Every structure is written in structure tokens, then in C-alpha cells.
């Protein structure tokens, strides 16, 4: 009996050794694997408006374009400096505290623009806060002026190093400044200076496009899209006002050329994500991930069964297909997710590269949550939400301009140049709901819900729509 047990143990030990040895034979790295060479260098020239983003919370009265202020932030990132030394010396708590005066004053405004125009009244909210927006509190005027400086900057390029521990600017301050700027210029238009107010909003759209194109960090890319989204919805709302003049519609049409992928997509940021974070995590598997530390029992498969090259190849392929999916109009998608096999599939998933599968499932929940598409699928949906909104604002302007109450709206739409741009979600013209006075895209789920939206908490399972109120004309 003892001999039988011993033989069984020896066999099991031999199988364990074979299993461990077999997992030491790694794959070769893909020859076209994303590397840091695929990440473009950013400008550290003083003209880069990204410095202004960092300097938004500086105390009122500070010349944020001075050499002293620019150099303070440049030292954190420009490779010619000892960045680690300056980051350790930089007082981030003081920087955060500087914004408190702005934040407290901003909260009094309570500018809570909802993301769905079909269920909110932006103009009404702005008019209800007229006394707080004109004249502006001095601190808010400073924030407004600095945001305008960003808009006017010749260059806006994200220069944050693509590292997991790199410091980020105050993105909440950026969003607050953007909402403030949107509200002030909506009020400018509503009080009669339509050309000035809408022109300033169009400047913000142009800036948003440049910010998306110049972003490297994924969170900067996402906030940049929100910065572009705000003035688009503001203009869509303003164009429905009975008093909106013809010059506004003409201005919107002339200043909104076709949107390019780099101006609404996430490709460059996804490359930075896989190179700067996922690959780095594979190279340092025992470090703390964004969710929790790797525990003792997870360290065992990471030590014996992690094939780094194979794991990198898998992540690289996933991100490449994600970028390709985003570049492809949704009506051409074969499914609602990136077409890759899930990491942990079948009862024997752990036999080959078990450590790598554990690692990526822990670090990238959207890969493990493959059936639902996960976080990156939401990123793609939001990209197309912005793309369709941009298209529909142009169509709305031309429809208002050419509206004839004696003709059916679908007939007018067919004659418009802007309506020739197809809904990327359907591959067909954008839809019109005459009863609700809605222009809409069928959304990335490719299901026509008649213009029904649910954008407050999700971008999946919803149409993308804007009201085009024609009966007032």
C-alpha cells in the first residue's frame, strides 16, 4: 500500500515538474507589438496649452503664463529634468488646496447639465442662474479667463509620462471651467448676442477636438470628449429657441467640418494604456494593481506559470482589435464585443500560462468580463455618442435653416447636404421622429428605439437623440 501511495505521489510530482517545465517555454513576442516608439512625443514648448490645464487652480492674480509657473510644471515631466526629484518635492496637497476657493464658489452655481437633451432644459437652467453668471464672481471670472486661454493656445498636447504612477492635473477643475464657460456663453446668446455666444461655443468645440487628438492618458482623452460634448449640446438647445437668428445656423454649418477619427476616437490613448500600464504590470506582477494587492496564493502561479511574452501578445492583440473595432462603424460590427476568446475558458484553462491569465483577469476586468464588453466597450460607445451628436447638430442647423411648414420634414432632410452623412450605427441616414420632434441615431446596439434615450447612466441599449423643435418656427 505504501509503495502504491509513493508511486502515485511520484507520478503527481513528475506531472507537476512537467507542467512547470512546459510553462517555461514562452512564445515569441509579436513582431508588431506596440512599444513606446508608437507613442508620439509631446511638446514642452511654452505655447502648449496643457500647462494652462495644470495651472487652472493657481491662486487668482497669478500670471500662469509666466516662466516661473510654466517651469514649475515642466520640471515634473520634461525628460531634461530629474522628474522624480521634482515630483517628490512638489506639494500636491497645496495645489489641491488652492482649488478649494474656486470649488466652493463654483458649487454655488450648481451647474448640473444633464447629458440628455431630450429630458432636460439647458437654456432654462442657465436663465435661472442669470444673477450668478452675470457678473461673474471674481474667482469664477479667473477660471473662465484661464479656460479661454486654453482654447486660444496654439498647441494642446498631453505631456504626462505614460507611467502608472504619473501625477495627473486637476481634471475636476477642467470640467468645472468647461461647464462655466458653456453656461456664460449660452447666457450671452440668450440675452441677444447670439453671434458672440455661439462663436465662443464653436471655439470650444474646436478646442475639444484638438484636446482629444492631443491626449495620451485615457482619462485625459475621456475628459476631452466631455469638453467637446458640452458646447455641442448647448448649441443644439439654443437652436431650438424661437428667437435664434439665421446667422447662428449658418455659423454652425460653416464652422463644423466633417469629424475625423482622431478627433473623437481613443486609439492613441489605448496604445498608451497597453504599453504604459498593462505591459508594465506584466513585467512587475507582484506590484499592487488598481484594485487590490496580489495575494500569496496568486503569487504562486505568477512565479511558476507566467509566460510574459504570451501574456503581452494576448493583451496587445486585445487592444489592437479594440482600436480596430472603434475605427469601424458600428453597423459593420459582427458582434457587440471585441472578438477574442475569454481568458479563463474551459476546465483546463490553467494548464497553459495560468499565471498570465490570472494576472490579466485581475488587472483588466474588461478582458475577464468579455461577454459584456466591459469598460473599453463603454469607451467605444461614448466615442460614437460624440460622433453622432456632432453630425446631428450640423443636420439640425441646416434643417432649421431650410424648414418649410408646408413640406414634410423627411422630404426636407433628403435635400440637405449635411444629411448625406450616414449614421455610423446604422449605415443609413439619421432617423426622424415627427411626433417627438427628435433627430436620432439608433445607437451602438443597432436597435431602433424610436429615439428613446437613456444616457444618464449608460450608453448601451439606447438611441442617441437631440430635439429639433420646428413647430416654434
C-alpha positions in Angstrom: 0.0 0.0 0.0 2.8 2.4 0.9 4.5 1.6 -2.4 1.3 2.4 -4.3 0.9 5.7 -2.5 4.6 6.5 -3.1 4.2 5.7 -6.8 1.2 7.9 -7.0 3.0 10.7 -5.3 6.0 10.3 -7.6 3.7 10.4 -10.7 2.0 13.5 -9.4 5.3 15.1 -8.7 6.6 14.2 -12.2 3.4 15.7 -13.7 3.9 18.8 -11.6 7.5 19.1 -12.8 6.4 18.6 -16.5 3.7 21.2 -16.0 6.1 23.7 -14.6 8.8 23.0 -17.2 6.3 23.2 -20.1 5.2 26.6 -18.9 8.8 27.9 -19.1 8.7 27.7 -22.9 7.3 31.1 -23.8 6.1 32.3 -27.1 8.0 34.9 -29.2 6.8 38.5 -28.9 4.6 39.7 -31.8 6.9 41.5 -34.3 4.4 44.4 -34.5 3.9 44.6 -30.7 3.0 48.1 -29.5 6.0 49.8 -28.0 6.8 53.2 -26.6 8.0 54.2 -30.1 4.3 54.1 -31.1 3.6 56.9 -28.6 4.4 60.3 -30.1 6.4 62.8 -28.1 4.6 65.8 -26.7 5.7 69.4 -26.9 7.2 71.0 -23.8 7.2 74.4 -25.5 5.7 77.3 -23.5 3.0 77.6 -26.2 1.5 74.2 -25.1 -1.9 74.9 -23.5 -1.5 71.8 -21.4 0.5 73.9 -19.0 -2.6 76.1 -18.5 -4.6 72.9 -17.6 -2.1 72.2 -14.8 -2.2 75.9 -13.7 -6.0 76.2 -13.5 -6.1 76.0 -9.7 -3.3 78.6 -9.2 -4.5 81.5 -6.9 -6.2 84.4 -8.6 -3.8 87.1 -9.6 -1.1 84.6 -10.6 0.3 85.0 -14.0 0.0 81.4 -15.1 1.9 82.0 -18.3 5.0 83.3 -16.5 8.2 81.5 -16.9 8.2 80.7 -13.2 4.8 78.9 -13.3 5.4 77.1 -16.6 8.8 75.9 -15.3 7.2 74.6 -12.1 5.1 72.1 -14.1 7.6 71.5 -16.8 10.1 70.1 -14.2 7.6 67.4 -13.4 7.6 65.9 -16.9 10.3 67.2 -19.2 12.9 64.4 -19.5 15.7 67.0 -19.3 14.9 67.4 -15.6 15.2 64.9 -12.8 11.4 64.3 -12.7 11.4 62.0 -9.7 13.2 64.6 -7.6 10.8 67.4 -8.6 7.7 65.1 -8.1 8.9 64.3 -4.6 9.4 68.0 -3.8 6.1 69.2 -5.4 3.4 70.0 -2.8 0.4 68.4 -4.4 -1.7 68.9 -1.3 -1.1 72.6 -1.5 -2.1 72.5 -5.2 -5.3 70.8 -4.3 -6.0 73.2 -1.6 -5.5 76.1 -4.0 -8.6 74.9 -5.9 -10.8 74.9 -2.8 -11.7 78.6 -3.2 -12.7 78.0 -6.8 -14.6 74.9 -6.0 -16.6 76.4 -3.2 -17.6 79.3 -5.3 -18.4 77.1 -8.3 -20.7 74.9 -6.1 -22.9 77.9 -5.5 -23.6 78.0 -9.3 -24.7 74.3 -9.2 -24.2 73.9 -13.0 -25.5 70.4 -13.4 -26.0 70.0 -17.1 -27.7 66.6 -17.8 -26.2 64.5 -20.7 -29.6 64.0 -22.3 -31.2 67.0 -24.0 -34.4 65.0 -24.6 -35.0 65.1 -20.8 -33.5 68.4 -19.8 -33.7 72.2 -20.5 -30.3 73.7 -20.6 -31.4 77.2 -21.6 -33.9 77.2 -18.8 -31.2 76.2 -16.2 -28.9 78.9 -17.5 -31.6 81.6 -17.4 -32.5 80.6 -13.8 -28.9 81.3 -12.8 -28.5 84.6 -14.6 -27.8 86.6 -11.5 -24.9 84.2 -10.7 -23.4 84.2 -14.2 -23.6 88.0 -14.9 -21.5 89.4 -13.5 -19.3 86.5 -12.5 -17.7 86.2 -9.1 -14.0 87.3 -9.4 -12.8 83.7 -8.7 -15.1 82.4 -11.4 -14.0 85.1 -13.8 -10.4 83.9 -13.3 -11.4 80.3 -14.0 -13.3 81.4 -17.1 -10.4 83.5 -18.4 -7.9 80.7 -17.9 -10.2 78.3 -19.8 -10.4 80.8 -22.6 -6.6 80.9 -22.6 -6.5 77.2 -23.1 -8.9 77.5 -26.1 -6.7 80.1 -27.7 -3.5 78.2 -27.2 -1.7 77.2 -30.4 -0.9 73.7 -29.2 -2.6 71.4 -26.7 -0.7 68.1 -26.2 -0.8 65.8 -23.2 2.8 65.5 -22.0 2.1 63.3 -18.9 4.6 60.4 -19.0 2.9 57.1 -19.8 3.5 55.6 -16.3 1.1 54.2 -13.8 2.4 56.5 -11.0 2.5 59.7 -13.1 0.7 62.7 -11.5 -2.4 64.0 -13.1 -3.7 67.6 -13.4 -6.9 68.7 -11.6 -9.4 67.2 -14.1 -12.4 68.3 -12.0 -11.2 71.9 -12.3 -11.1 71.4 -16.1 -14.7 70.1 -16.1 -15.9 72.9 -13.9 -14.2 75.5 -16.1 -15.8 74.0 -19.2 -19.3 74.0 -17.7 -18.8 77.6 -16.5 -17.7 78.7 -20.0 -20.6 76.9 -21.6 -23.2 78.5 -19.3 -21.8 82.0 -19.7 -21.8 81.8 -23.5 -25.3 80.3 -23.6 -26.4 83.3 -21.5 -24.6 85.7 -23.8 -26.6 84.2 -26.7 -29.9 84.1 -24.9 -29.5 87.8 -23.9 -29.3 88.8 -27.6 -25.6 88.5 -28.5 -26.2 85.3 -30.5 -23.2 85.6 -32.8 -20.7 86.1 -30.0 -22.1 83.4 -27.7 -22.3 80.7 -30.4 -19.0 81.6 -31.9 -17.4 81.1 -28.5 -19.1 77.8 -28.2 -17.8 76.7 -31.6 -14.3 77.7 -30.4 -14.8 75.3 -27.5 -15.8 72.5 -30.0 -12.6 73.1 -32.0 -10.6 73.0 -28.7 -12.3 69.8 -27.7 -11.3 68.2 -31.0 -7.7 69.3 -30.6 -7.7 68.1 -27.0 -8.9 64.6 -28.0 -6.4 64.4 -30.7 -3.6 65.6 -28.4 -4.4 63.3 -25.5 -2.3 60.3 -24.4 -3.6 59.3 -21.0 -7.0 57.6 -21.3 -8.7 59.7 -18.6 -7.5 62.9 -20.4 -9.0 61.6 -23.6 -12.3 60.9 -22.0 -12.5 64.3 -20.3 -11.5 66.0 -23.6 -14.5 64.3 -25.2 -16.8 65.7 -22.5 -15.3 69.1 -23.1 -16.3 68.8 -26.8 -19.8 67.4 -25.9 -20.9 70.3 -23.7 -20.9 73.0 -26.4 -22.5 70.7 -28.9 -25.5 70.0 -26.7 -25.6 73.7 -25.7 -25.8 74.7 -29.4 -28.4 72.1 -30.1 -30.5 73.5 -27.3 -30.0 77.2 -28.4 -31.0 76.4 -32.0 -34.4 75.3 -30.8 -35.2 78.7 -29.3 -37.8 80.7 -31.2 -35.6 83.8 -31.2 -32.5 82.1 -32.5 -31.4 84.0 -35.6 -30.4 82.7 -39.0 -26.8 83.7 -38.6 -26.4 81.0 -35.9 -27.4 78.2 -38.2 -25.1 79.5 -40.9 -22.2 79.8 -38.5 -22.7 76.2 -37.2 -22.7 74.8 -40.7 -19.7 76.8 -41.9 -17.5 76.0 -38.8 -18.1 72.3 -38.4 -16.2 70.3 -41.0 -16.5 66.5 -41.1 -15.3 65.0 -37.8 -12.1 62.8 -38.2 -11.5 59.7 -36.1 -8.5 61.3 -34.3 -10.9 64.0 -33.1 -13.4 61.6 -31.4 -11.5 58.3 -31.1 -9.3 56.7 -28.4 -6.7 54.9 -30.5 -3.6 56.7 -29.2 -4.7 56.6 -25.6 -5.4 52.8 -25.9 -1.8 52.3 -27.2 -0.6 54.3 -24.2 -2.8 52.1 -21.9 -1.4 48.8 -23.1 2.3 50.0 -23.3 2.4 52.1 -20.2 0.2 50.1 -17.9 -0.7 46.6 -19.0 2.8 45.7 -20.2 4.4 47.3 -17.1 2.1 45.3 -14.9 3.1 42.1 -16.7 6.8 43.0 -16.1 6.1 43.7 -12.4 3.4 41.2 -11.5 3.8 41.4 -7.7 3.1 45.1 -7.5 -0.2 46.4 -6.3 -2.8 46.6 -9.1 -5.5 49.3 -9.4 -8.0 47.2 -7.4 -6.1 45.2 -4.8 -2.7 43.6 -4.0 -1.8 40.2 -5.4 -2.2 37.8 -2.5 0.1 34.8 -1.6 -1.9 32.2 -3.5 -1.9 34.3 -6.6 1.9 34.8 -6.4 2.4 31.0 -6.8 1.0 30.8 -10.4 2.6 34.1 -11.2 6.0 32.7 -10.2 5.8 29.3 -11.9 3.2 29.7 -14.7 3.6 33.3 -16.0 4.6 33.4 -19.7 5.4 37.1 -20.1 5.6 37.2 -23.9 2.5 35.2 -24.4 0.6 37.4 -22.0 1.8 40.6 -23.7 0.9 39.2 -27.1 -2.6 38.5 -25.8 -3.0 42.0 -24.3 -1.5 43.5 -27.5 -4.0 41.6 -29.7 -6.9 42.6 -27.5 -6.0 46.3 -27.7 -5.4 46.2 -31.5 -8.8 44.6 -32.0 -10.4 47.2 -29.7 -8.9 50.0 -31.7 -9.9 48.4 -34.9 -13.5 48.0 -33.5 -13.6 51.7 -32.6 -12.4 52.7 -36.1 -15.1 50.5 -37.7 -18.6 52.0 -37.9 -20.9 50.0 -35.6 -23.2 48.9 -38.4 -20.3 46.8 -39.7 -19.6 45.2 -36.3 -20.1 41.4 -36.3 -20.8 41.4 -32.6 -21.1 43.8 -29.7 -17.7 42.9 -28.3 -14.1 42.6 -29.4 -13.8 39.2 -31.0 -11.4 37.4 -28.7 -11.7 34.3 -26.6 -12.2 34.9 -22.9 -9.1 34.3 -20.8 -10.5 31.8 -18.4 -12.4 29.3 -20.6 -12.9 25.6 -20.0 -12.0 23.5 -17.0 -8.3 23.3 -18.0 -7.6 27.0 -18.8 -4.8 26.9 -16.1 -2.7 24.4 -18.0 -1.0 26.9 -20.3 0.1 30.3 -19.0 -2.2 30.1 -16.0 -0.3 32.9 -14.3 -0.7 35.2 -17.2 -4.4 34.6 -17.3 -4.8 35.2 -13.6 -2.8 38.4 -14.0 -4.7 39.9 -16.9 -8.1 38.9 -15.4 -7.1 40.7 -12.2 -5.7 43.8 -13.8 -8.0 44.2 -16.8 -11.5 43.4 -15.7 -12.9 44.3 -19.1 -10.9 41.3 -20.6 -12.2 38.9 -18.0 -15.7 40.4 -18.4 -15.6 39.7 -22.0 -19.3 38.8 -22.7 -20.4 42.3 -21.8 -17.5 44.1 -23.5 -16.6 45.8 -20.2 -15.0 49.2 -19.7 -13.5 49.6 -23.1 -16.7 48.8 -24.8 -18.3 51.7 -22.9 -15.4 53.9 -24.1 -16.2 53.0 -27.7 -19.9 53.7 -27.2 -19.1 57.1 -25.9 -16.9 57.8 -28.9 -19.8 57.2 -31.2 -22.2 59.1 -29.0 -20.0 62.2 -29.6 -19.6 61.4 -33.3 -23.4 61.2 -33.8 -24.1 64.3 -31.7 -21.6 66.3 -33.9 -23.3 65.1 -37.1 -26.8 65.8 -35.7 -26.0 69.3 -34.6 -25.0 70.1 -38.2 -28.1 68.5 -39.6 -30.3 70.4 -37.0 -28.7 73.7 -38.1 -29.4 73.1 -41.8 -32.9 71.7 -41.1 -33.8 74.9 -39.1 -32.3 77.0 -41.9 -34.4 75.3 -44.6 -37.6 74.5 -42.7 -40.8 74.9 -44.7 -44.0 74.1 -42.7 -45.7 73.1 -45.9 -43.3 70.3 -46.6 -42.8 67.0 -44.5 -39.6 67.0 -42.6 -38.3 63.8 -44.2 -38.6 65.4 -47.6 -36.6 68.5 -46.4 -34.0 66.2 -44.8 -33.3 64.4 -48.1 -32.4 67.7 -49.7 -29.8 68.7 -47.1 -26.1 68.4 -47.7 -25.4 67.6 -44.0 -28.0 64.8 -44.1 -25.8 62.9 -46.7 -23.5 61.9 -43.7 -24.8 58.5 -42.6 -25.5 57.3 -39.1 -22.4 55.2 -38.3 -24.6 53.0 -36.2 -26.9 52.0 -39.0 -25.1 52.8 -42.2 -28.3 54.7 -43.2 -29.5 58.3 -42.8 -30.2 59.5 -39.3 -33.8 58.9 -38.2 -36.6 61.5 -37.6 -39.4 61.1 -35.1 -42.0 63.6 -36.1 -44.2 63.1 -33.1 -41.4 63.8 -30.6 -39.6 66.2 -32.9 -36.4 64.2 -32.5 -33.4 63.6 -34.8 -31.7 60.4 -33.7 -29.1 57.7 -34.2 -30.1 54.1 -33.5 -27.1 53.8 -31.1 -24.3 51.2 -30.9 -26.7 48.4 -30.1 -28.1 48.9 -33.6 -31.7 48.7 -32.4 -34.2 51.4 -33.4 -36.0 52.5 -30.2 -37.8 55.4 -31.9 -35.4 58.0 -30.4 -35.8 56.8 -26.8 -32.7 57.6 -24.8 -31.2 56.6 -21.5 -27.9 58.5 -21.3 -27.8 59.3 -17.6 -26.1 56.1 -16.5 -25.2 54.2 -19.7 -24.6 54.5 -23.4 -25.6 50.9 -24.2 -29.1 49.9 -25.1 -30.1 53.4 -26.0 -30.6 55.6 -29.0 -28.6 58.9 -29.3 -31.0 61.8 -29.9 -31.4 65.6 -29.9 -34.7 67.6 -30.1 -35.1 69.7 -33.2 -38.1 71.8 -32.3 -39.6 73.1 -35.6 -43.2 73.9 -34.6 -42.0 77.1 -33.0 -40.6 78.5 -36.2 
